[in-house]
Amino acid sequence: MKQLLLSLFILIPAITGAQVDIVDSMAYPSQFRSLVDVPTAGLLNRGEYDFKMRVFPNGGILSGFSVGLFDRFNLGVYYGGTEIIGNSSDITWNDDPGVLVKYRLFEETAGFPAVAVGFSNQGYGRFQENEATADERYLIKSRGLFAVCSKNFIFPLVKNISFHGGTNYNTSEKDDDESLNFFAGTDMFLNEEISLVLEYDLALDDNDDDSFGEGHGYLNGAVRWTFAQYLTFQFNFKDILGNYRQSETVNREIKIIYNTNI
């Protein structure tokens, strides 16, 4: 399954002979900086900022603020917790704020993808104790140090499609598994408002006996609706393969993104 999914992400552009698309910034929203959980090489422009809020199971909310300090450099902070929504009196806040630092090494050209490197200690889902190791971690581990490349193409019947692939090494949640990890994904604009997202995280750093994952990796999808120039609504479908050991069904999340210029 892992080899098949990665092969599809990599080979589809080559097989179809797709052409590079220079996206009109006035017709499309600012380039997306992530898919569902995995990053892309997309960046905010200098002087641009965004505010994100993710609502997830167990009454969880994760909010974040990012800014384009320079043309190639973005900085972001995140914070949240669980049991915030609902009637529970036992709100559990994340131990520490999350930080995102991303720098684009190479811009995209006709023959080569954009390449970005960065660091993020912000994971997703409940921040909880792993009973096997007595250490705390997110349900979905943070990226830690990562490198990712992204490439845009034109396909028949769609406005724009992008492919992404990268690797990461978690530097903070590695007591149960400290393997190097890989991920890939794609996003496709059907028109100026609606886009589809699919990503596959091998989760090689979360498949040992003491980890949360069973070794299938995390397959996630999403539908995006950019219903205003600066406002995007995203509905996530997470862990479609049921990789989480205690998974009962596909997780559903709502993500709202607002971005504009300073």
Secondary structure, DSSP 8 states (H G I E B T S, - for coil): -HHHHHHHHHHHHHHHT-B-----TTTS-S--SBSSSSB-S----TTEEEEEEEEETTTEEEEEEEEE-SSSEEEEEEEEEES-SSS-S--EE-SS-EEEEEEEEE---SSS-EEEEEEE---EEEEEEETTTTEEEEEE---EEEEEEEEEEB-TTSSEEEEEEEEEE-SSS-SS----EEEEEEEEESSSSEEEEEEEE--TTS-STTSSB-SS-EEEEEEEEEEETTEEEEEEEE-TT--BTT--S-EEEEEEEEEEE-
